[in-house]
Amino acid sequence: MMSVEKLINQSFGFSFNVKEYFLLIMQNIWGVVRSWARDWLKRALDVVFALVGLVLVAPLFLVIAIAIKLDSRGSVFYHQERVGQGGRVFMIHKFRTMHQESEVATGPVWAKRGDPRVSRIGAYLRRFHLDELPQLVNVLWGEMSLVGPRPERPAIVGQLAMVVDHYEHRLAVKPGITGLAQTRYHYDQTIADVRRKIRYDLLYIRNMCLGLDLRILLRTVTVVFAGRGMH
């Protein structure tokens, strides 16, 4: 009796190896399972850290809120549209670090050292990245992850996608509160900065795993305590 392999080879005129085909299927299945497990573990880590973090920093939230209100006029929190995974727009939450309506005249622009739009308490919040703490809520809702490329504003994303190669590839994963680029490089101030940081973002996406996320989180702690944020 003719084997299935020989029958296919004679009928369609090409070489068919059952063992190679089986191995290829198993490799694809393993790739899907591994990707699902990685995403599930990442999401579990996000939820646990976000819940614990919100409980631990609740007293600090109150202190920061009072300091912001005493320092300058305006709301405690700042809400702004950002571009997330797959190009979906969501509302990011931060402690307000700039004077009220500081971008009315300029429109969306990058932050810079000695930025006159930043309030006195805002400078300290940025230096120690405390203004990012409310984004734990974004993580809890699934709009962000603890670790990933930083989300940017829609207007700026459109501009950068036209001048920075592969910029849109960073939208393949959820944006993060911290990331490989943030722990290795300073805030974006020029197109050259973006081009350097996109390399870190793409490197992270290619090698994304639980171990790498934990290493980035540990490095973030040292960056925060060293006060290496924008100020």
C-alpha positions in Angstrom: 0.0 0.0 0.0 1.3 3.4 -1.0 2.1 5.7 2.0 0.4 9.1 2.4 3.7 10.8 1.9 4.4 9.1 -1.5 0.8 9.7 -2.6 1.1 13.4 -1.9 4.5 13.6 -3.6 3.1 11.9 -6.8 -0.2 13.8 -6.8 1.2 17.3 -6.4 4.7 17.0 -7.8 6.6 18.3 -4.8 8.6 16.7 -2.0 6.6 16.2 1.2 8.2 14.9 4.4 5.8 13.9 7.2 8.4 14.2 9.9 9.5 17.7 8.9 5.9 18.8 8.6 5.0 17.4 12.0 8.0 19.2 13.6 7.0 22.4 11.9 3.5 22.2 13.3 4.8 21.4 16.8 7.2 24.4 16.6 4.4 26.7 15.7 2.2 25.3 18.5 5.0 25.7 21.0 5.6 29.3 19.8 1.9 30.2 20.3 1.8 28.5 23.8 5.1 30.2 24.9 3.8 33.6 23.7 0.5 33.1 25.5 2.2 32.0 28.7 4.6 35.0 28.5 1.7 37.4 28.1 -0.3 35.8 30.9 2.6 36.0 33.3 3.3 39.6 32.3 -0.3 40.6 32.9 -0.4 38.7 36.2 2.8 40.6 37.3 1.2 43.9 36.2 -2.0 43.3 38.2 -0.2 42.2 41.4 2.3 45.0 41.4 -0.3 47.6 40.5 -2.6 46.5 43.4 0.2 46.3 45.9 1.7 49.5 44.7 -1.5 51.5 44.9 -2.0 50.3 48.5 1.6 51.1 49.6 1.7 54.6 48.0 -1.8 55.7 49.1 -0.4 57.9 51.9 2.2 59.3 49.5 -0.6 60.2 47.1 -2.1 62.4 49.8 1.1 64.2 50.6 1.8 64.8 46.9 -1.7 66.1 46.3 -1.4 68.6 49.2 2.0 69.8 48.0 0.7 70.3 44.4 -2.3 72.4 45.7 -0.1 74.5 47.9 2.5 75.1 45.2 0.4 76.2 42.2 -3.1 76.8 41.0 -4.9 74.0 39.2 -5.9 70.4 39.6 -3.8 67.7 41.3 -4.0 65.2 38.4 -3.2 65.6 34.7 -5.0 63.5 32.1 -3.8 63.3 28.6 -4.4 61.2 25.5 -1.6 58.8 24.6 -1.2 56.1 21.9 -1.1 52.5 23.2 -0.8 49.0 21.8 -2.0 48.7 18.2 -2.4 52.5 17.9 -5.3 52.6 20.3 -5.7 56.0 22.1 -6.2 56.0 25.9 -6.2 58.5 28.7 -3.0 58.5 30.8 -3.1 59.7 34.4 -0.2 61.7 36.1 0.3 64.1 38.9 0.3 67.6 37.4 3.9 69.0 37.2 3.3 72.0 35.0 1.5 75.2 35.6 -2.1 75.2 34.6 -2.7 75.7 30.8 1.0 75.8 30.2 0.7 74.5 26.6 -2.1 76.7 25.4 0.3 79.0 23.5 2.9 76.4 22.5 0.8 73.3 21.8 2.3 69.8 22.4 6.1 70.1 22.8 8.8 68.0 24.5 9.9 68.6 28.0 13.4 69.9 28.5 15.8 70.7 31.4 14.9 73.9 33.2 11.5 73.9 31.5 9.7 77.2 32.6 6.3 75.4 32.3 7.2 73.1 35.2 6.2 74.1 38.8 8.5 74.0 41.8 7.0 70.8 43.2 6.6 69.5 39.7 10.4 69.6 39.2 10.9 67.3 42.3 8.1 65.0 41.2 9.8 64.6 37.8 13.3 64.2 39.2 12.1 61.1 41.2 9.5 60.0 38.7 6.8 60.4 41.3 4.5 62.1 38.8 4.1 58.7 37.1 2.6 56.9 40.1 -1.1 57.4 39.1 -0.3 55.3 36.0 -0.6 52.3 38.2 -4.4 52.8 37.5 -3.7 52.5 33.8 -1.8 49.3 34.4 -4.7 47.9 36.5 -7.2 48.7 33.7 -4.9 46.9 31.1 -4.1 50.1 29.1 -0.5 49.9 30.1 2.1 47.5 31.5 4.7 48.1 34.2 7.4 47.6 31.6 7.3 48.6 27.9 7.9 51.5 25.5 6.7 54.9 26.9 3.5 56.1 25.3 3.5 59.3 23.4 0.8 61.8 22.4 -1.1 61.2 19.1 0.2 64.4 17.5 3.8 63.6 18.3 3.4 59.9 17.3 2.3 61.0 13.8 5.3 63.3 13.4 7.8 60.8 14.6 6.5 57.9 12.5 7.3 60.0 9.4 10.9 60.7 10.3 12.1 57.8 12.6 12.5 54.4 10.9 10.4 51.5 12.5 8.8 53.9 15.1 5.4 52.3 14.6 6.9 48.9 15.6 7.0 50.0 19.3 3.1 50.0 19.2 3.2 46.2 19.0 3.1 45.9 22.8 1.5 47.7 25.6 3.3 50.9 26.7 4.9 50.9 30.1 5.5 53.1 33.1 9.2 52.2 32.8 11.2 50.5 30.1 14.6 49.5 28.8 15.0 52.8 27.0 13.9 54.8 30.1 16.5 53.1 32.3 19.3 53.5 29.8 18.6 57.0 28.4 17.2 60.4 29.4 14.0 62.0 28.3 13.4 62.7 24.6 14.4 66.2 23.7 15.4 65.8 20.0 14.8 63.5 17.1 18.3 62.0 17.7 17.2 61.0 21.2 14.1 59.2 19.8 16.3 57.3 17.2 18.6 56.1 20.0 15.7 55.1 22.3 13.8 53.3 19.6 16.7 50.8 19.4 16.2 50.0 23.1 12.4 49.7 22.6 12.8 47.3 19.6 15.5 45.3 21.5 13.1 44.9 24.5 10.2 43.8 22.2 12.4 41.1 20.5 13.6 39.8 23.9 10.5 40.4 26.1 10.2 38.0 29.0 9.5 37.9 32.7 13.1 37.9 33.6 13.9 40.9 31.5 10.9 42.8 33.0 12.1 42.1 36.6 15.6 43.3 35.8 14.2 46.5 34.3 12.1 47.1 37.4 15.1 46.6 39.7 17.1 49.0 37.6 14.2 51.5 37.7 14.3 51.5 41.5 18.0 52.6 41.3 17.2 55.3 38.8 14.4 56.7 40.9 16.4 56.8 44.1 19.3 58.4 42.3 16.9 61.2 41.2 17.9 60.8 37.5 14.6 62.1 36.1 14.0 65.4 34.2 14.5 68.4 36.5 
